[in-house]
């Protein structure tokens, strides 16, 4: 529950520091006194968008802080998931706005994003303002009410997972059908491309080898002449380098006995002779193998031309890329060939998921129909004491196509008397009737959902007298269920039944108009309610009437 609220420099509020209590509390005050400002500040704490214009004139920063006691509510998982320190007895949320337009949010002094603050705030406080009555026009809201009472969250989550799988499978099926259609239209072309590349008999590194061979053959005559001259210089019988080095070796070796220094030189010449002889043999071998065949050169160049042609056609630069393209085409053709099998498999999967979704949706429908009966009985039980003795309320559930919430559309049908046919509640109920229906729904929902704090902003619109007292008793009942209920009201019958009473007022100061909120003493409550009964001129009769309403 909200146990402490602190507001500083927010519109007309310079500083507000007030304790709140469990159970049923009321807030009163003249129109324009600042009740909506307090609600606006609470809205910012719950993650609503901020406007720097909301900062009190002349101030640099606005601070709104609330302390909550969450001891009776299982919320520790939220803190664990978001790595925030958890203090059940004193959880603090704070929002700061600066005149420069910056906004910061904190949970237990840990900075958090606005979206996280909003997610957390929705678990703490439900603010019911008059515009929320418009929710009765929305089928999503009506379906949500039924789901809350049905307590079908687990079944709905299971269904939504299956339905999500179904949507994915349907998307894949349609994409496969589109691919098959496109591929079949291009089948002949794809087949032609594959056969063209397959028949080319491409080999890895082929292009580089052919280019090297072509380059060599283009200069075959020059190469052969150079090899012939090298061979002659090395291996001629008497004038070749090999023969001359061999003769020099023998000459020096012959005098090594009489001239020892020549022995080393002869050994060196011997090494040179062996190396030259090896080189001469290799040159001779190359010479014998080198032959110029014009037809072979033509064949090589023709092959290269074909490779270049294919590379240009398929917009690639290498034979490796052509081979990859060939393999891709082969895979595409295999996919087309096997598409019927894949299509049948995905079709069967969609049928199975559709059947499974339908079964789970039927289970949801049964739970919702059971909840609908419960809602109809409870709403009549709550509305009859609120001045609708002949009320009829029906939860109409119609089945349709599968969607994210199942197969059901929900409509709340209403008639305040026996002579008027049932029609959608938002179309036929008056403002006061809608207020009573919404209060009854909130009271019923609060029994199923443990929401710490519920704030009603003038839920009493369009009612008065005894009916207002019954509405207050309903809020009293809600406040006794480990919950905090706050009602902002203009009706003395409701104000008198609050366990705690706060008054919002404003006054003029040299610094401008400021709003104040204070908890009233018993005597102040008598005066406040008497004034609500009789206006500015409080009579003795009004004071006595106020005491009677307060049951003093």
Secondary structure, DSSP 8 states (H G I E B T S, - for coil): -EEEEEEEEETTEEEEEEE--SEEEEEE--TTSSHHHHHHHHHHHTT----GGGB-TT-SEEEEEEEE--TTS--HHHHHHTT----TT-EEEEEEEETTS-EEEEETTEEE-HHHHHHHHTTTEEEE-GGGGGGGG-HHHHHHHHHHHHT-HHHHHHHHHHHHHHHHHHHHHHHHHHHHHHHHHTHHHHHHHHHHHHHTT--TTHHHHHHHHHHHHHTHHHHHHHHHHHHHHHH-TTTSHHHHHHHHHHHHHHTTTT-THHHHHHHHHHHHHHHHHHHHHHHHHHHHH----HHHHHHHHHHHHHHHHHHHHTT-SSHHHHHHHHHHHHHHHHHHHTHHHHHHHHHHHHHHHHHHHHHHHHHHHHHHHHHHHHHHHHHHHHHHTTT-TT-EEEEEEEEEEEETTEEEEEEEEEESSTTS--EEHHHH--HHHHHHHHHHHHHHHHHHS--SEEEEESTTTT--HHHHHHHHHHHHHHHTTT-EEEEE-S-HHHHTT-SEEEEEEEEEETTEEEEEEEE--HHHHHHHHHHHHH-SS--HHHHHHHHHHTT-
